[in-house]
Amino acid sequence: MVSVGTCGYSRYDASEGWKDEYESKLAAFADEYESVELQSTFYELPQVSTAERWRREAGEEFTFALKAWQAVTHPSSSPTWNNHRDALPKGDVGYFKDSEAVRDAWNATLDRADALDADVVVLQTSPSFGPTEEYESNLREFFADVDRRDYTIAWEPRGEWNDAPDRVADVCRDLDLVHVVNPLHRDPVDDVAVAYCRMHGETGDVHDYDYRYEDDELDELADRLQGLDASDVYVLFNNTHMFEDADRLRERLAD
């Protein structure tokens, strides 16, 4: 199964008159697409009741993934906190540190995943969280200690981790993490039951968000996705033209 969606839905341009037909923009989006990765949960977690409402509006068949709250992955010095200082919890946050604040942030993230009946929880680490002994130890000790609640956990390492695929492979295998990749740049480090792909753009920069995928790139992407051994494949576009690109990829996968 290949599930195609987008990272976020707030910019989705629903059809004219959608407010008369649907309870919310999410409901309209879920009627058109199979899945979404919630980005807002990285910056600030919604109330559990809000997450429960989102599940109700999207319907039982719709697939949610969510980015873990940045209090798990990013320290208070990260610029990603600049516009969200009001949400910054007390204590030592980020980098999977052995702190009450990080553990509380993880459990709060999973409470929202429970309310959403989510399939995947995504961990996006910054380039500053490099492949050092300290940070790898943090990651290993974190997952040795916390309750995963049986969720599929997908990890998108950035920066120098991408130059250390063997090390990424060891971490993913040992901790049962899904390696998040852009298949046009690199393959997952291991053949597992779940593949998770985030598409950020291609212009010489893996995070060129202001990008529209070329036809030949989507052709290649469809071929690569269909060649994966995983039984469940999630593809989430995270670029300016993500809705259009998701539609174009689905057309190719349907052929």
Buried (B, 14 or more C-beta within 10 A) or exposed (E): EBBBBBBBBEEBEBEEEBEEEBEBBBBBBBBBBBBBBBBEBBBBBBEBEEBBBBBEBBEEEBBBBBBBBBBBBBBBEBEBBEEEEEEBBEBBBBBBBEBEBBBBBBEBBBBBBBBBBBBBBBBBBBEBBBBEEEBBEBBBEBBEEBEEEEBBBBBBBBEBBBEBBEBBBBBBEEBEBBBBBBBBEEBBBBEBEBBBBBBBBBEEEBEEEEBBBEEEBBBBBBEBBEEBEBEBBBBBBBBBBBBBBBBBBBEBBEE
